[in-house]
């Protein structure tokens, strides 16, 4: 391949990655709007107890659905590979298998909602008034579990089909329904927490209808027998891949919760400062997740087509875009970080504390973009054991540094541990890919 041809191929890959990434970024950013809208409506009900109730309820289901994130990622990988292989029956099977598992898990949540919610209540130990309102919110939203998990599968399937635009429109439509119904019930009919909950529940089930309409355009043949759907070898691979993702997610949640706990142990001001700085990382992660979705779609398609050269081109392309975005965010936080902190809070004590740790938010994008990119590539190629290995190593690194550095460095030691954790994920997956190339 000539140098000119290589440049042309690179430009084509870059354009395709951007075309898939932009809608995915928009969809990723709009997802938290459901919780934000609920907070906005409850903030005008005339009592802090309502805000506390929504915060408690949101945390319960955010954590629960986070654990089931494997439904999206697993479906995305299997679908992208079938799509790359030109196997329309395989893409239909990936969709139906994912939806079947999602509905079954959703039904379990509905049936066991009381003990599940009771367990969270025991762990959180909230004040009685706030928890009473939260229970109203939670027991209404529990009926949306099958819908949420089904739309999670549908989103993964659309990404696997290299159609992030449809996933974006589905996400936006869900937000619009939530806004319309919640506004009608809370502002129009003067309902309280139950109005917000019904609005969110309506949006969740509307998402299933919207997703089904979008998928219907593919005119799939969904006549798949139970025997084929639950074929032993296919199910073994399905649960192997999704089991790896599930265990990885447990590690991710563990690190995140420990980070919050460790900040709280250092006082309210430090906890608030860390929460503000973490918002900068979350903003960056929305963009990284969007590019990672493109990596899932394109890497999976190349793997399904057995196009090794194409897969290498995809890896190179997402790394170029990821590194560029990381550099942009690092420069942004370096030059405008203090101004952003002042926008987030007018409490000078908190902003002054956060300013001391601002350099860590400059370093984090540089060391972490690779982790996001490799996650997307591994999901698309279903090399999820590599993801689990990297997360296990990174979690070990995190806790080793935490217990050795925090006693000496305080909150700087906590941020050092978090930064090393992100860097370790990137390094382990890059090393695993290099070793794989050497062997093959």
N, C-alpha and C positions, 0 to 999 in steps of 0.2 A: 504494500500500500504506500503510495507516494505521500509526501508531506502535505501537499495540497488536499489530497483526498482525506487524509487524517483530520485536517483542520475542518473540512466540510462536514465530516461525520461528527466531530466534536460539537460543532455549532448546531447540528440537527438534534443531537442528544440533549444539549443544553436547552434548546427551545422546547423540546418535548417535556423535559423535567419541569421547566417553569410553567408550561401550560397545565400540567397536572398539579403543581405545587400551589399555585395562586388560589384556585377554588378550594383546595384542601386547607390552606391557611385560613381562609374566610370561614369555612365550616368549623374549623377548630376553635376559632375565636368566638363564634356565635354560640357554641355549645354552653359556655358558662352563663349565657344570658338568661337561661331558664331560672337559675338560682338568683341571679341579680334582679330579675323582674319580681320574683317572689319577695325579695328583701325590700325592693322599692315600694311595693304595695303595702306590706306590713308596716313599713316605716311611717306611714301616715294613718295608722289606726288608733293612735293616741295612747300607746303604752309600750314600754320596753319589753314587757312580757311576751308580746307578739313577735317582736324581732328575735328574742331569745328562742322562742319556740320554733321559728322557721330555721334559725341557725342550727339548732339541735337536730331537727328533722332532716335538713339538708345534709348534715354530716353523716347521719346514719346511712342514707341511701347513696351518697357519693362514695363512701367507703365500700358499701356492699356491691355496687355496680362496678367499681374499680377492680374488685376481685374477679369479676366476670369479663374483664376486658379481653380475655383470650378468645371470646366468641367472635369479636371483630377481627383480631389479628390472625387467628387460625383460618377463618373463612377467607380473608383477603389472600393469604398465601396459597391455599389450595385452589382458589378460584383463578388467581393470576397464572398459576402453572398450567391449569387446564385450558385457560384462554390462550396461552402461548403455544400450547400443543395443538390448538385448533379442535379441542374436544368439547363440543357444546353440551354433550350429555354429562361430561365431567363437571362443567360449570353449574349445570342444573342440580346435580347430585350434591355438590358442595353447598349450594344454597339450601336445599331441602334438609340436608343433614344438620346444618347449623341451626335452621329454624326449629327443627324437631327438638334438638337439645335445649335451645333457648326457651321454648314453650314449656318443656318439662321442668327446667330449673325455675322459670317464672311461676309455674303452678306450685312448686314446693315452697317458694317464698310466700305466696298468697296463703297457703294452708298453714304454714308455720309462722305467720307474721307475729302472733302474740309472743311466743317464746323468743323469737329473734329480736323484736323490739324491746322485750323485757330484759334481755341480756345486755343490749346497748345501754339501757337505762341504768342497770347495775354498775356498768363500767364507768359511765359518765357522771353518775350521781348528781343530777341537776336539782335546782330548786323546784319545789312542788308545783308552784303556779305555772312556771314555764314548761315543766314536763307535762302537765295536764293539757295545755294547749298543743304541745308537740305531739301528744298521743292522737289528738284529733287529726292533725296533719298527716301523721305517719300511717294511721289505719286507713285513710282515704288513698294515699299514694301507693300503699302496698298492692292495691289492685292494678296498678300500672306496671308491675314487674314483668309480666309476659310481654307487654308492649315494648318496654324499654330494651329488653334483651333481644326481642325480634328485630327492632330497628337497628340495634348494634350489629346484628348479623347482616342485615340488608346494607348497612353502610360499608361493612367489610367487603361484601360481595360486589358492590358498585366500584369500590376502589380496586379490587382485584380485576374487574373488567376494564380497568384504565379509564373510568368515568367518574373522576372526582367532582366534576361539575354537577352531576346529578346528586351526589352526596351533599354538596354545598346547598343546592336548592331545597333538598329535604330538610336540612338543618334549619335553614331560614324559615321555611314554611311552618315548622314546629314552633319556632319562636313567635311567629305572627299569630298562630292560633292561641298560644298561651297568653299573649298580650291581650288579644281581643276578648277571650272568655273571662280571664281574671279581671280585666277592667270592667266588664259588664256586671260581674258578680260582686266585686268589692266596691267599685265606685257607683255603679248603677243600683244594685240591690242592697248595698251596705252590709254585705256579709263580712265576716272576719276571717280567721285562719282557714275555715272550711271552704270559703270562696277561693282563696289562693290555691288550696290543695286541689279543688275540683278543676280550676283553670289549668293547672299543670297536668293533672290526670287526663283531661280532654286532649291536651296537646300531645301527650305520649301516645294515646290511641290513634289520634289523627296521623301521627308519624307512620304508623303501620299502614294505614290506608294510602298515604302519599307514597311511601316506599313501594307498596304493591303495585300502584299505578305506574311508577317509573320502571319497575322490573318487568311489568307486563309488556312493555314496548319491545322487549327482547324476544317475545314469542317463544319462550322456552317450552319444551315438552317435559312436564312435571309428573308424568306417569312413571313413577319410580317405586318399585315394590319394596315392601318392608324388608324382605330378605336382602335385597341389594343395598338398601340404605344402611342396614346394620350388619353388613358383611364383616366377618370376623377380622380379616386382615386390614380392611379399610378403617374399621373402628379402632383397632390397635394403634395404627398410625395416627389417627385423629386424636386419640386421647394422649398419645405420647407427645405430640407436638403441643397440644393445649395444656397438658400437665406441666411441661417445661415453662410455658408462659405463665401459668398460674403460680408456680413456685417462685419464678422471677418476680412476679407482682407482689407476693408476700414479702420478699426481701426489700423491694422498693418501698412498700408501705411501712415496714419496720424501720428503715433508715429515716423516712420522712417524719414518722411519729416521734422517733427518738430525738431528732433534730429539734422539734417543737418542745419536747419535754426538757431537753437540755437547756434551751433558751429560757424556759419558764423557771428553772431552778436558779437562774442568775438574776431573777427579779423581773418585775412587770415592764420596766423600761427596756431592758435588753430583749425580752420577749417581743415587745411591740416593734423594736428596731429590726429584729430578725425577720418579723412578719413583713415589714415594709420592703426590706431588701430581697426577700424571697419573691415578692411580687415582680421584681425586675427579672428574676430568673424565670418565673412562670411566663411572663410576656415573651421572653426569648424562646422559651420552650414551645409556645404556640406556633411560631414560625418554623422551628426545627421539626415539629411533628408534621406540619404540612409537607415539608420536603421529604420527610421519612415516608409519608403515605405514597408519594410519587416513587420513592425507592422501592417500596413494597410492590407496587403495580408493575413497574418496569423490570425489576430484578426477577420477580416471579414469572413474568411473561418470557423473559430470556431463558430462565431455567427450564420452563416447560417446553420451549422450543429447542432445548439443548444447544443454545447459542452461547458458547463460552466466551467468544470474543465480544458479543453484544453485552454479556453480563459485566465484563471488565470495563466496557465503555460506560455502562450505567454507574458502576462504582466510582469511576473517575469523575463522571458528571455530577453526581450528588455530593461528592466530596468537594468539588470546586465551588458549587453553590453554597454548601454548608459552611465552608471556610470563609467565603465572602460575607455571608450574613453574620457569622461570628465576629469577624473583624468590624463590621458596621456597628454591631451592638456594643462591642468593647469600646470603640471610639465614642459612641453615643453616651455610654455610662461614664466614661472618663471625662468628657467635656461638659455633660449636662446632668450628671448624676445628682449633684446637690440640688439643682433646680427641680428635678423630678421628685426628690424626697420632700421638698417644700410643697409641691403640689399634692402629695399624698397625705400630708399631715401638717397642721399648724402648731403642733405641740413641739416647742423648741427643745425640750428635754429629750424627746424621742428622736427628732431629726439630728440633734447634735451627737447622740449615741450612734445612730445609724451611719453618720458621716465617718466615724472612725473605722468602720468596716466596709466602706464603699469600695476600696481597692479590690476586695474579693469578688465583687460583682463584675469588675472589669476582667478579672482573670477567668471567671467561670465560663463565659461563652467560648473562649479560646480552647480550654481543655476539654469541654464537654460536647462540642458539635459532632465529633466523631462517634460518640456513643449513640446519639440520635440516628445518625446516618447508618451505622452498622446494624442498629436494631431494625430499621426499615428493610435493609438488605436481607438480614437473617429471617425476618418474617416472610418476605416474599419468596425466599428460597427454602423455607421451612427448616432452616438450620437452627432450630430453637435451642438445642442443647448447648450450642455455642453461646447464645444469649444468657442462658441459665448459669453456665460456667463463669462468664465474665461478671455477672451480677453477684455470684457467690464470692468470688475473689474480691470484688470491689467492696462488698459488705464487710468482709473480714478486714480489709485495709481500713475501712471507715472506723470500725470499733477499736482496732489496735491504736490508730492515731488519736482517736477520741480519748481513750483512757490514759494515754501517755502525754498528750499535749494539753488537754484542757486544764489539768491541775496546775500547769506552769503558765499557760498563755490565756486562760479564761475563754472568752467568746471568740478570740482570734484562733484558738486551738480548735474550736468547734467548726469554724469556717475552713480551717486547714483540712480537717478530716473530711468535710463535705466536698471540697475541691479535689482532694486526692481520690475520693470515691468515684467522682465523675471521670477523672483522668484515667483511673484504673480500668473502668469499663471500656473506654476507647482503646487503651493500650492492649488489653487482653484480646479483644475481638480483632484488632489489626494484626496481632501476632498470630492468632489462630488462622486468619485468612492467608497470611504469608506462609505458614507451615503447610496449609492445604495446597497452595500452589506448588510448593517444593515437592510434595509427595506425588502430585499429579503431573 
